[in-house]
Protein backbone atom coordinates (compact mmCIF):
# COMPACT_ATOMS: atom_id res chain seq x y z
CA UNK A 1 0.00 0.00 0.00
CA UNK A 2 1.54 3.26 -1.10
CA UNK A 3 0.44 6.60 0.29
CA UNK A 4 0.98 9.50 -2.09
CA UNK A 5 1.67 12.51 0.11
CA UNK A 6 2.55 15.82 -1.40
CA UNK A 7 3.38 19.00 0.44
CA UNK A 8 0.16 20.51 -0.87
CA UNK A 9 -1.93 17.62 0.52
CA UNK A 10 -0.15 17.85 3.86
CA UNK A 11 -0.72 21.62 4.03
CA UNK A 12 -4.39 21.24 3.10
CA UNK A 13 -4.94 18.69 5.86
CA UNK A 14 -3.01 20.69 8.46
CA UNK A 15 -5.27 22.39 11.00
CA UNK A 16 -5.05 26.19 10.90
CA UNK A 17 -4.16 26.20 14.60
CA UNK A 18 -0.95 24.30 13.81
CA UNK A 19 -0.10 26.54 10.87
CA UNK A 20 -0.53 29.65 13.04
CA UNK A 21 1.18 28.24 16.13
CA UNK A 22 4.15 29.95 17.71
CA UNK A 23 7.61 28.39 17.70
CA UNK A 24 7.20 27.62 21.41
CA UNK A 25 3.89 25.84 20.77
CA UNK A 26 5.43 23.81 17.95
CA UNK A 27 8.40 22.83 20.13
CA UNK A 28 5.99 21.56 22.77
CA UNK A 29 4.01 19.67 20.15
CA UNK A 30 7.23 18.16 18.79
CA UNK A 31 8.16 16.95 22.28
CA UNK A 32 4.75 15.29 22.61
CA UNK A 33 5.22 13.58 19.22
CA UNK A 34 8.73 12.42 20.15
CA UNK A 35 7.53 10.91 23.44
CA UNK A 36 4.56 9.29 21.70
CA UNK A 37 6.91 7.63 19.21
CA UNK A 38 9.15 6.41 22.06
CA UNK A 39 6.11 5.04 23.88
CA UNK A 40 4.86 3.23 20.78
CA UNK A 41 8.31 1.71 20.14
CA UNK A 42 8.53 0.67 23.78
CA UNK A 43 5.12 -0.96 23.56
CA UNK A 44 6.15 -2.90 20.45
CA UNK A 45 9.36 -4.03 22.14
CA UNK A 46 7.41 -5.11 25.21
CA UNK A 47 5.01 -7.12 23.07
CA UNK A 48 7.96 -8.86 21.37
CA UNK A 49 9.55 -9.63 24.74
CA UNK A 50 6.30 -11.06 26.11
CA UNK A 51 5.79 -13.17 22.99
CA UNK A 52 9.36 -14.46 23.17
CA UNK A 53 9.04 -15.21 26.88
CA UNK A 54 5.72 -16.97 26.36
CA UNK A 55 7.18 -19.08 23.56
CA UNK A 56 10.16 -20.10 25.67
CA UNK A 57 7.89 -20.99 28.60
CA UNK A 58 5.69 -23.16 26.34
CA UNK A 59 8.76 -24.99 25.01
CA UNK A 60 9.96 -25.72 28.55
CA UNK A 61 6.58 -27.19 29.57
GIRAQUI-V441024 format. One record per residue. N is the residue number from 1. NEAR is the number of other C-alpha atoms within 10 Angstrom. Layout:
N&NEAR + N&NEAR
//
This chain:
1&3 + 2&4 + 3&5 + 4&6 + 5&8 + 6&9 + 7&8 + 8&9 + 9&10 + 10&10 + 11&11 + 12&10 + 13&9 + 14&11 + 15&10 + 16&10 + 17&8 + 18&11 + 19&10 + 20&10 + 21&12 + 22&11 + 23&9 + 24&9 + 25&12 + 26&14 + 27&12 + 28&12 + 29&14 + 30&12 + 31&12 + 32&12 + 33&12 + 34&12 + 35&12 + 36&12 + 37&12 + 38&12 + 39&12 + 40&12 + 41&12 + 42&12 + 43&12 + 44&12 + 45&12 + 46&12 + 47&12 + 48&12 + 49&12 + 50&12 + 51&12 + 52&12 + 53&12 + 54&12 + 55&11 + 56&11 + 57&10 + 58&9 + 59&8 + 60&7 + 61&5
//
